[in-house]
Amino acid sequence: MLSRLTVLTAANDNIDLRITHAVAAVLVLAFGLKCYSRMKVRKLIWTDSLLIAALLQFILYLLAPEAAAGVGLIKARIILFPLLTLVLWLTVQPFKRTFTVILTLAVVFASLALVGRDVNRYVWQAPLLDQFFAAADHIDRNSTILPLSFHQAGYDPQGRDRKLKYDPFLHATELIAIEKGLVDLNDYEAATRNFPLVYEYALDPSRIIGHEREYGFPPQAYVTSYYPSTGRFVDYVLLWNVRAEDFSNADAQSTFKELAANYELVYSAPQIPLQLFARRLRQSSSLWPGEGSSPNARHRDR
């Protein structure tokens, strides 16, 4: 169970992993010492209910699927319960004062070290996220936007992969959508229908643009299919982390061709792999998609 402590780290960085492994070793030592001393007594007390609860929670973790009903990371969420319950059991056990001080200092030091590591990540992420949010200056209010992520990324300004477990830019478009009053056409919460906010079935972009499946990595999106099905335009398309090999990918090529024919590049971030495309002005909705576009104008009709 304690080998899963790495779930508490934000990155698979060597330093982060060494810190969590050290904490796990200390907790294993504490658990072993307490079990050894308790074997001499061979008597359960009421606080042992926490240990039983941790065991039952760990069994549930082993039996649980990785994903179900459109919800992922189930095991990563469940493992937190037996870990924290086990730590709670250890905290109520009587230890010698010296060992208690050592255990407390080790856990506090590890916690502060991991917080410091996260603060360092926030420091280099902040200016990069500012470049991401600068795309909002090129977007009209009350528009629609389709963000497409080709690869997950966590790169610092020097281009190094920080081995993040998450992509800090993956859902950053939603903050732009809040600021500008946009409709985000790639909102996973609305698409999965496991949250209060859902797309109307007739306007569901995951059904129409994604053809009843997730866009994937790289995404396979049929952008221009949205208007014939709904009468609504995809005003902006935001591409995140497109790499050279994506241009030869069969799934992504159709997306690139649709963008080249119907959209124009209006913003390219200087230090991060972000491009924002705006729909070209159409003289008539019957021309979408197809010919008759003005190559230098953006649409204003809705």
Stockholm file with secondary structure:
# STOCKHOLM 1.0

chainA/1-302         MLSRLTVLTAANDNIDLRITHAVAAVLVLAFGLKCYSRMKVRKLIWTDSLLIAALLQFILYLLAPEAAAGVGLIKARIILFPLLTLVLWLTVQPFKRTFTVILTLAVVFASLALVGRDVNRYVWQAPLLDQFFAAADHIDRNSTILPLSFHQAGYDPQGRDRKLKYDPFLHATELIAIEKGLVDLNDYEAATRNFPLVYEYALDPSRIIGHEREYGFPPQAYVTSYYPSTGRFVDYVLLWNVRAEDFSNADAQSTFKELAANYELVYSAPQIPLQLFARRLRQSSSLWPGEGSSPNARHRDR
#=GR chainA/1-302 SS CGGGGGGGCSBCCHHHHHHHHHHHHHHHHHHHHHHHHHHHHCCCCTTHHHHHHHHHHHHHHHHSCSCBTTBCCHHHHHTHHHHHHHHHHHHTSCCCHHHHHHHHHHHHHHHHHHHHHHHHHHHHHHHHHHHHHGGGGGSCTTCEEEEEESSCCCBCTTCCBCCBSSCTTTTTHHHHHHHHTCEETTCHHHHHTCSSCCCCGGGCHHHHTSSSSCCTTTTCCCGGGHHHHHSCCCCEEEEESCCGGGGGCHHHHHHHHHHHHHEEEEEECSSSSEEEEEEEEESCGGGSSSSCEEEEEECCCC
#=GC SS_cons         CGGGGGGGCSBCCHHHHHHHHHHHHHHHHHHHHHHHHHHHHCCCCTTHHHHHHHHHHHHHHHHSCSCBTTBCCHHHHHTHHHHHHHHHHHHTSCCCHHHHHHHHHHHHHHHHHHHHHHHHHHHHHHHHHHHHHGGGGGSCTTCEEEEEESSCCCBCTTCCBCCBSSCTTTTTHHHHHHHHTCEETTCHHHHHTCSSCCCCGGGCHHHHTSSSSCCTTTTCCCGGGHHHHHSCCCCEEEEESCCGGGGGCHHHHHHHHHHHHHEEEEEECSSSSEEEEEEEEESCGGGSSSSCEEEEEECCCC
//
